[in-house]
Amino acid sequence: MTLHGVGASTGDLDARAVHWIRERLAGTGAGVAGDKATLERALAGAITDGGLGLDGAWRMFADVAAPANIGLDSDRFLAFIPTSPSVASVWMDAIVGTANFSAESWLEAAGAIAAENQVLELLARTAGMPSSAGGCFMSGGSIGNLSALAVAREQAGSRRVVVVADTAHASVRSALHLLGMQPLVVPTGADSRLTGAAIRRAVAGRTDIAAIVASAGSTNAGVIDDLAGCADVAAELDAWLHVDGAYGLAAMLLPELRDRFAGIERVDSFIVDPHKWLFAPVGSCALVYRRPELASAVHTQHGPYIDSIRTADDVFNPSDLGYQLTRRASGLPIWFALALHGVEAHRAAIRAGLRLAEAMADALEVCPDTELLMRPELSVVLFRRHGWVADDWRVWSADLLQRGTAFVAPTTHRGEPVGRLVFMHPLTPMSIVDELLASLTARG
Ligand SMILES: Cc1ncc(COP(=O)(O)O)c(C=O)c1O
């Protein structure tokens, strides 16, 4: 019985795995919310001293663990922030897992890192950053925000207060807590946008502002903050400006939308999650700094065995730029998909989500039972259903999931329970607009 090498006793696992991946890539439904007790019972005895053998272990995975999940990658997943990895990126992700490129350092993974850097350059160039900008890929937006804010703190001397909008993603507040920094929460107005004017009012007379965090696509409403206004105030305060574009900043690749991100060229750091709107599998965040050398001064890890990975002065190891040492080459899947299909194909896929959001908004606007809260700026649609309270939204989303129509999650807007739909999967059929509308009008 061997674990490794060509003699490993895994039977036809490779064929099963390839078959499973192909089936998944052909499409998956909204999935199910698994029941804890049922799952624990069904998985009992999976790990034994002697092993179950291929049939037994595969059954545990394919018949028990795999089906009891929501399909985040389903074209009917319209909650939270969905993911819709391209076929090319999924296969490359499987290769990345197989090769284990040790993508923390040039010494170990120059080829993988050089390829990843092309994606970071594309994003930095599109943002209008100088050619000296640089960054790294990390595991996700939360760790990207944390890494950038750690650099902001280092630049701030004794200042520890960070301006955040009331719409900022939870990971920003969490990062500030970990870093011992305090949020100064600035309320957004009716349009849910953080503006330079609102920040100026909130910080008047203060000398302790270390940084401003703006969103390029807030999670709940998909709103892009006034990045140019934020940049003006950041300059006045000599504060770091970080933009959390985990969800929405990928849309700056669309020339017709670029103006909405005006000011992004002036920020100190930003993140974009390819596993959100750049069609890569989960586990990928692009973190870009205007001056990567500042990040390197904060994040470079030192130690007797680690120092030997530093072989040249003219390159940054990815692990020098973010809070992660051993690192999957999580930028390779999106790099490969871009290399294979080109940027334009990715733009077209983003446009598909925008079109769906527009169509849904149009339908909700004319329906007498519903009211649109705001026109979607990106691909999030927020709306009221007249007469519905929190329980109605819960029943609605449970119903939709049970019927396999869609996975939607209730949310609130300024404390009021409202409907929220996020369209990012390019294969979501336009007919879903009518299906959802019917579900909203069927009940009183
Ligand atoms: C705007 C924004 N920032 C940060 C995050 C956190 O990203 P991750 O879940 O990849 O850690 C999210 C997640 O949805 C997000 O929407």
Ligand as a Chemical Component Dictionary entry (heavy atoms), coordinates in Angstrom:
data_LIG
# 
_chem_comp.id                   LIG 
_chem_comp.type                 NON-POLYMER 
_chem_comp.pdbx_formal_charge   0 
_chem_comp.three_letter_code    LIG 
# 
loop_
_chem_comp_atom.comp_id 
_chem_comp_atom.atom_id 
_chem_comp_atom.alt_atom_id 
_chem_comp_atom.type_symbol 
_chem_comp_atom.charge 
_chem_comp_atom.model_Cartn_x 
_chem_comp_atom.model_Cartn_y 
_chem_comp_atom.model_Cartn_z 
_chem_comp_atom.pdbx_ordinal 
LIG C1 C1 C 0 -15.898 44.118 -1.122 1  
LIG C2 C2 C 0 -15.349 42.879 -0.455 2  
LIG N1 N1 N 0 -14.191 42.951 0.211  3  
LIG C3 C3 C 0 -13.646 41.881 0.816  4  
LIG C4 C4 C 0 -14.275 40.658 0.762  5  
LIG C5 C5 C 0 -13.641 39.479 1.443  6  
LIG O1 O1 O 0 -13.084 38.664 0.458  7  
LIG P1 P1 P 0 -12.746 37.135 0.744  8  
LIG O2 O2 O 0 -14.070 36.479 1.038  9  
LIG O3 O3 O 0 -12.114 36.674 -0.519 10 
LIG O4 O4 O 0 -11.836 37.076 1.928  11 
LIG C6 C6 C 0 -15.496 40.529 0.082  12 
LIG C7 C7 C 0 -16.198 39.244 0.039  13 
LIG O5 O5 O 0 -17.293 39.114 -0.447 14 
LIG C8 C8 C 0 -16.041 41.673 -0.556 15 
LIG O6 O6 O 0 -17.195 41.622 -1.221 16 
# 
loop_
_chem_comp_bond.comp_id 
_chem_comp_bond.atom_id_1 
_chem_comp_bond.atom_id_2 
_chem_comp_bond.value_order 
_chem_comp_bond.pdbx_ordinal 
LIG C1 C2 SING 1  
LIG C2 N1 SING 2  
LIG C2 C8 DOUB 3  
LIG N1 C3 DOUB 4  
LIG C3 C4 SING 5  
LIG C4 C5 SING 6  
LIG C4 C6 DOUB 7  
LIG C5 O1 SING 8  
LIG O1 P1 SING 9  
LIG P1 O2 DOUB 10 
LIG P1 O3 SING 11 
LIG P1 O4 SING 12 
LIG C6 C7 SING 13 
LIG C6 C8 SING 14 
LIG C7 O5 DOUB 15 
LIG C8 O6 SING 16 
# 
